[in-house]
C-alpha cells in the first residue's frame, strides 16, 4: 500500500499539471510513466498474493493467472527499462560536454523521450508475453514430453527462453553502465575545469544528486537481477515461490520512488505543501496549546 500511495502521488502531481496546461518536461514524462508501471506492479502483485492465498485451486486452471502474470512481468520489465531511460536523461541534463556530437545526441534523445518510452513499452510487452507463455505452457509441455522424449524438446525451449531472459535483463543494465560512465567522465571534466578556475565547489549539487540516483539505481539493478534469477531458480528447480525474494523486488522500487520525490523539485515542493497543510490542520484541531505539532512544521520546511 505504501508503494501504491507514493507512485500514485507522483502520477497525480504530473497529471494535474498537464491538465492545467503546464509544460511537462521529459523527466516528468518518464516519472509519470514509471509511476504508472509501478502502480500496475503493486496491483498485480497484490492480486497474485490474494488469489494464491484464497483461490489457489481455482487459479491454477484459470486464465486469470495468465493475465496477472503478464501484468506483473510487464510492469517489472517496463519499470526496469524506464529506470534506464531516466538514468540516461538525468546524465545528459547534468553533463557539461560541449562537443558537437554530444550536443546533437543530447538533443536527439531529449526530443524523442516519448518514442523511447513507446519502444520500452513494446519491448516489455514482448518480453512479458514470452516469459509468461514459458511459465504457463512450456513447463507443462516439458513435463508431458519428458515421459516420451527424455526432455530434449523441453530443454531446447528453455534455452531459448533463458536467452530472452538474459537479454531482457542485461541490455538495460549495459545501457545504464554507459550512462553511469558518461556521468563519471562528465564529473571528472567538470572538476578539472573548476580546479583550473580555482573554484571547485560551484554547481556540484546537481552532480551529487545524479550520483546518488545512479547509486540507488545500481542497487535496484542488482537486487532486481538477483531476485529475478532467484525466483526463476526456486520456481523451476524447487517448484515454490520465495516470499523474501518477492519482498526484495517490491521494496527497492519504493525506496527509489521516495528518492525521486526528494530529488525532483516540483514533487518535493508539493510534498512540503501537503505536510504544511497537515500540520496546520492538526494544530487547528488541538487549539492554542499545539506546540506538539511544531515538529511537523519543521519537517515540512
Buried (B, 14 or more C-beta within 10 A) or exposed (E): EEBBEBBBBBBEBBBEBBEEEEEEBBBBBBBBBBBBBBBBBBBBBBBBBEBBEEEEEEBEEEEBBBEBBBBBBBBBBBBBBBBBBBBBBBBBBBBEBEEEEBEEEBEEBBEEBEEBBEEBBEBBBBBBEBBBBBBBEBBEEBEEBBEEEEBEBBEEBBEEBEEBBEEBBEBBBEBBBBBBEBBBEBBEBBEEEBEEEEEEEEEBEBBEBBBEBBEBBBEBBEBBBEBBBBBBEBBBEEEEEBEEBBEBBBBBBBBBBBBBBEBBEBBEEBBEEEBBEBBBEBBEEEEEEBEEBEEBBEEBE
